[in-house]
Each structure stands twice: as structure tokens, then as C-alpha cells.
């Protein structure tokens, strides 16, 4: 148990960060990362070292978050973003953001803006982005994790990036006015 | 630019295109301003996210967080309390004892109560069930001067003790 406690101490920030990036809620992220550690202990015999322990634990927390997000989705109506995606892909018509909206920003400010913008994406778009950018998963892996086709992953990722660019540009404009 | 072409640009950025196709798309980007601008936008967004969550910290102390995880693990390892087993014999007796008691009292009543006299008055009788012991019944017939007490044996509390000592699954 002491060795496991050490593992928790070593990787708890990473596991929490992943839960937080997906859930956008501190309390839920803490609860889910705690649940992930309990599950990790329960399934420890299944860890054979094919990936690093941190990666293995991250997969557990990602799956827990996805389950939770699906529950949330069932409980409330579809988000505006999801409807946009279904109704014809507004991201295709969005003008290209020619100026880098994050250029010249301090790290703290950049973090805050990205945080705000990520919070405005639907969970499907945010998760695709998180898995690709932070977990460095390939399209195929994301599709498997999220239970959708590679085409859907590409489409969600594209939308998420374009929407994020637009949101960051909008935040920049509002702050400079 | 059609949607398929836009997704190809993204795939180029993500290194998801096969080598041959990647160089063809790269060539197209070099010649197409619109494609180059979109690729640049996608690249900027990707750059903005780089290392974004590296600074995220769990907002709880090591000890406190571990204590919660530990409790969760302990809960997992503690077997669920078993339900008290009730023997088949005890279940049958619980049903049979009151049922047979009621039957005995009814039969006794039918045998002891004479039909109503010519005056039409019914004979005064009384039947009691002790609340503390549902297995004991007292039947009194004042006119006949008869009292019948019916006891179930063993008494319910004794039966429960016997059950506990010798249950079978």
C-alpha cells in the first residue's frame, strides 16, 4: 500500500489535470481522479507495463470522465455547439483567423483565455482536442476511446480548433476594446 | 476550398497523411494562399494549447487526497455484510405455528359453543391472545365454566434460540 501511495503522490497532478481538462469542474475532477486511483488499485494486476503507469492511469481517468460526460449529456439537452455540428458545420464557413490571437500574451493570461474558451466547447469537441493535443493520441486511438469513427474524430477536431481560434480572437478583441 | 480539403490540411498538420499524400498536400499549400492561411490558423491554435495543462495542480494536499483514496480502497476490500440466514425449518414453523393455533381455537370454539338457546341469547364466551406471546391462546366459556389454554411449544423466543444454534442451509 505504501508503494501505491507513492505512485499516487507522483502522478496525482497529471491524473487530476486530465480529469479537469475534460470535466471543467474542479470538484468533479477531484472526485473522478480519486475514483480512478481506487480503480487503478483494483486493476493493478492487469497492468503489465505495455505503457507507462501514468499513461495507464490516464486511460482509466479518461474513461471515467467520458462515462460521466455521457451521463451529463443524457441529462440535458444537446449543446448549441453539437447542434451546430449536426446542422451543417459552421466551422467550414468561419473566416480564417489570420493573426495569432495568443501572440504576446503572458502565460497566466494565455492560460485563462484558453481555459475560458475550452469551457465553451461541447464535451465531444473538447475531449477530441484534449486527447489529441494533451495525450498525443492518433485519430484512430481517439476514435476507439470515444466510440466513434475516424471521420467523426477529424470533423470534431477541426471544429474544435476553428471554434477555439474564433473564441480566442474574440476574447482578444474584447480585451483590447 | 471544400471540407474534404480542409480536413486534409488538418491531417497534414497532425502527421496523419501517408507520405505520398502529405507531399502532394504540402505542394498545394505552397501554391494556395487560402490553404496556407488555414493551416497557419490551425497551427497557431495547436501552439497555444502546447503545455497548457502542465501547470494544473490537484487542489488538495497529498495526505488528504491519499486518505480519501485509501478509504475508497478499504471500502472496496471490506466484504459486504452477509444477510442473516434464516433456516427453512424456522420459516415453515413461523407460518405453521400461528396457523395451527388459529385452527385449534376455531375447532375448540365450534365444539364448545352450544347453539343459541330458545331465548335467542348467545352464550357468553371470551377468547384472549397474549400479545407478548402470539403462540398462547386462552378460551373461556363462562356459561359452561370451561377455560382452554393453548400453548405452542417451544415458545417463539425459545424457537429463535434453537434456530440460532442449529440452522441448516
Boltz contact constraints between the chains, C-beta under 6 A:
constraints:
  - contact:
      token1: [A, 5]
      token2: [B, 66]
      max_distance: 6.0
  - contact:
      token1: [A, 8]
      token2: [B, 66]
      max_distance: 6.0
  - contact:
      token1: [A, 8]
      token2: [B, 69]
      max_distance: 6.0
  - contact:
      token1: [A, 9]
      token2: [B, 62]
      max_distance: 6.0
  - contact:
      token1: [A, 12]
      token2: [B, 58]
      max_distance: 6.0
  - contact:
      token1: [A, 13]
      token2: [B, 57]
      max_distance: 6.0
  - contact:
      token1: [A, 13]
      token2: [B, 58]
      max_distance: 6.0
  - contact:
      token1: [A, 16]
      token2: [B, 58]
      max_distance: 6.0
  - contact:
      token1: [A, 17]
      token2: [B, 53]
      max_distance: 6.0
  - contact:
      token1: [A, 17]
      token2: [B, 56]
      max_distance: 6.0
  - contact:
      token1: [A, 20]
      token2: [B, 56]
      max_distance: 6.0
  - contact:
      token1: [A, 21]
      token2: [B, 53]
      max_distance: 6.0
  - contact:
      token1: [A, 34]
      token2: [B, 68]
      max_distance: 6.0
  - contact:
      token1: [A, 34]
      token2: [B, 69]
      max_distance: 6.0
  - contact:
      token1: [A, 37]
      token2: [B, 69]
      max_distance: 6.0
  - contact:
      token1: [A, 38]
      token2: [B, 72]
      max_distance: 6.0
  - contact:
      token1: [A, 38]
      token2: [B, 73]
      max_distance: 6.0
  - contact:
      token1: [A, 41]
      token2: [B, 73]
      max_distance: 6.0
  - contact:
      token1: [A, 92]
      token2: [B, 3]
      max_distance: 6.0
  - contact:
      token1: [A, 96]
      token2: [B, 37]
      max_distance: 6.0
  - contact:
      token1: [A, 96]
      token2: [B, 38]
      max_distance: 6.0
  - contact:
      token1: [A, 96]
      token2: [B, 41]
      max_distance: 6.0
  - contact:
      token1: [A, 97]
      token2: [B, 41]
      max_distance: 6.0
  - contact:
      token1: [A, 98]
      token2: [B, 37]
      max_distance: 6.0
  - contact:
      token1: [A, 100]
      token2: [B, 44]
      max_distance: 6.0
  - contact:
      token1: [A, 102]
      token2: [B, 48]
      max_distance: 6.0
  - contact:
      token1: [A, 114]
      token2: [B, 52]
      max_distance: 6.0
  - contact:
      token1: [A, 133]
      token2: [B, 49]
      max_distance: 6.0
  - contact:
      token1: [A, 134]
      token2: [B, 53]
      max_distance: 6.0
  - contact:
      token1: [A, 139]
      token2: [B, 16]
      max_distance: 6.0
  - contact:
      token1: [A, 154]
      token2: [B, 7]
      max_distance: 6.0
  - contact:
      token1: [A, 158]
      token2: [B, 7]
      max_distance: 6.0
  - contact:
      token1: [A, 158]
      token2: [B, 10]
      max_distance: 6.0
  - contact:
      token1: [A, 161]
      token2: [B, 42]
      max_distance: 6.0
  - contact:
      token1: [A, 161]
      token2: [B, 45]
      max_distance: 6.0
  - contact:
      token1: [A, 164]
      token2: [B, 45]
      max_distance: 6.0
  - contact:
      token1: [A, 165]
      token2: [B, 41]
      max_distance: 6.0
  - contact:
      token1: [A, 165]
      token2: [B, 45]
      max_distance: 6.0
